[in-house]
């Protein structure tokens, strides 16, 4: 017998995408560093290679806080919801 079930979450995971670092790239790199724990050098490289996925699979509140942090330093970022869960064959 084959059984199917649907994975259900209260909050769909979200990604944070940096779309434009703006003029203050070093400030944006520091935000990337704070959010990801990467070195400042790696954060700067990531901040200049846009569009870049900065956070992957985080809660909506955390994603929105990250986008606000980027906007505070003059960058543009967006939150994208990950695709809905699919039916998984057990």
C-alpha positions as CSV (number, residue, x, y, z in Angstrom):
1,X,0.0,0.0,0.0
2,X,1.3,3.4,-0.9
3,X,0.6,6.3,1.4
4,X,0.9,10.0,0.7
5,X,1.1,12.9,3.0
6,X,1.5,16.7,2.7
7,X,4.2,18.5,4.6
8,X,2.6,21.5,6.3
9,X,4.4,24.3,7.9
10,X,3.1,27.3,9.8
11,X,5.5,29.6,8.0
12,X,6.9,28.9,4.5
13,X,10.7,29.5,4.5
14,X,11.8,32.7,2.8
15,X,15.0,33.7,1.1
16,X,16.6,37.2,1.2
17,X,18.0,38.4,-2.1
18,X,20.3,41.4,-2.4
19,X,19.5,43.1,-5.7
20,X,21.5,46.3,-5.5
21,X,24.3,47.2,-3.0
22,X,24.0,50.9,-3.7
23,X,26.9,53.3,-3.1
24,X,27.9,52.1,0.4
25,X,29.3,48.6,-0.5
26,X,31.4,48.3,2.6
27,X,28.4,49.1,4.8
28,X,26.4,46.5,2.9
29,X,29.2,44.0,3.3
30,X,29.1,44.6,7.1
31,X,25.4,43.8,7.1
32,X,26.0,40.6,5.1
33,X,28.8,39.7,7.6
34,X,26.5,40.3,10.6
35,X,23.7,38.2,9.0
36,X,25.7,35.3,7.7
37,X,28.9,35.1,9.8
38,X,31.1,35.2,6.8
39,X,34.4,37.0,6.8
40,X,34.4,40.7,5.7
41,X,36.2,39.8,2.5
42,X,33.7,37.1,1.5
43,X,30.8,39.4,2.5
44,X,32.2,42.1,0.3
45,X,32.5,39.7,-2.6
46,X,28.9,38.5,-2.1
47,X,27.6,42.0,-1.8
48,X,29.1,43.0,-5.2
49,X,27.9,39.9,-7.1
50,X,24.2,40.7,-7.3
51,X,21.6,39.4,-7.4
52,X,22.9,37.3,-4.4
53,X,20.9,35.0,-2.1
54,X,22.1,36.2,1.4
55,X,19.8,34.1,3.6
56,X,18.1,30.8,2.6
57,X,15.1,29.3,4.3
58,X,14.5,31.7,7.2
59,X,11.3,32.8,8.9
60,X,9.4,35.7,7.3
61,X,10.1,38.0,10.3
62,X,13.9,37.3,10.1
63,X,13.8,37.9,6.3
64,X,12.0,41.2,6.7
65,X,14.4,42.3,9.4
66,X,17.3,41.5,7.1
67,X,15.8,43.5,4.2
68,X,15.2,46.4,6.6
69,X,18.9,46.3,7.6
70,X,20.0,46.4,3.9
71,X,17.6,49.3,3.2
72,X,19.1,51.2,6.2
73,X,22.5,51.2,4.5
74,X,21.1,52.2,1.1
75,X,20.9,48.8,-0.5
76,X,18.0,47.1,-2.2
77,X,16.9,43.6,-1.1
78,X,13.8,41.6,-1.3
79,X,12.1,38.6,0.4
80,X,11.0,35.7,-1.7
81,X,9.0,32.8,-0.4
82,X,10.3,29.3,-1.2
83,X,8.0,27.1,-3.2
84,X,5.1,25.4,-1.4
85,X,5.8,21.9,0.0
86,X,5.0,19.1,-2.3
87,X,3.2,15.8,-1.6
88,X,5.8,13.3,-0.4
89,X,5.5,9.6,-1.1
90,X,6.0,7.6,2.0
